[in-house]
């Protein structure tokens, strides 16, 4: 046993070496590059008629094409959907969808959510979902006791999406979540759509705010250059929309300040609170529900978290497809550690602590899993600030490198590694609880 900077370590050996950050990292894990699916750039109908070009740039921002280099999913990994009706005979869902209960159509809401998560890719129709080879099982929605989620798990779901909210949390609901995690099933939910101007981060919605549920809110993803994001109100007042890395939808711009200076409109945010774990795009996302109900190609102009949640759900489908041995209770840790931290963006500072670990990065999450489960791999965990939550992670590879990463305040982190843990400059392990960090080397570890 040894103590390093108030970190208790059960040590067979921890090598504090300066390893080259480029030495074999991830490379041996990647598959040959997959071609982009043929429904990524163009929208075609059931007859094969070209409807229009598609802009799925938000997939690039999240690194989804990079994730597809590892896997596009497998029907052995089933995504559960608790979000209104899905047409199992439609081309994006036929042959891969099981409907447990017939529920309301809700203007195609279930179709829109399902399409982002698992719509069949490379079929010259519609759009590709994030985990486009995954299977799908659907049921009803809106029960605060969450009994229907057990039904989805019984049908084989490994990850379940809930793009709906209720203001009521129940003891039974939390019991169901605990049971699902014990069974190896992850639940993802939209955080809600009540804006900051209304609730100041004080209101929790469920199931997103249950312990163990991955709560997802909205982030802008598109423009790095503010001039490309610039718009004007009817009275001529300038603002920006869909500016990369800012929470919500729009922000006021002050041209008189060098830079210039931005202030996010509080009413343009979705629900932000201390239960939020991750952010994903909403504004600018193709409205699949509008296409299937009205044959119209449009893109979201609102920040509803129904759209954000299935990006995370589909990513988790890819994670389980790549690594069936992955522990459900480590999924959230991997997503947080690989998220794009946005604390440095000045406009986000009024909301700090209420938007989770940052923007989902699907490609980085798949890269990390590939490296952690490759016996010769080296995994680098870097560029993140974790000041709360309990993280747990298992590594079966050659080495795990922590670099430019901080665990502080109320954070806890348990890392179990088969071989080496390397602490490089910029690593800060300083939670308020001195026993909150536990790094252990366990040579007999096995992923099975």
Helices and strands as residue ranges (DSSP letters): E 2-4, E 7-10, G 27-29, E 42-44, E 50-53, H 57-62, H 64-68, E 78-81, E 97-99, G 106-108, H 109-118, E 135-138, H 147-154, E 157-162, H 171-182, E 186-190, H 196-199, E 214-219, H 226-229, E 230-232, E 238-241, E 250-254, E 261-264, G 266-268, E 278-281, H 288-294, H 305-322, H 328-338, G 346-351, H 362-372, E 378-386, E 390-395, E 399-409, E 412-417, E 420-423, E 428-431, E 437-441
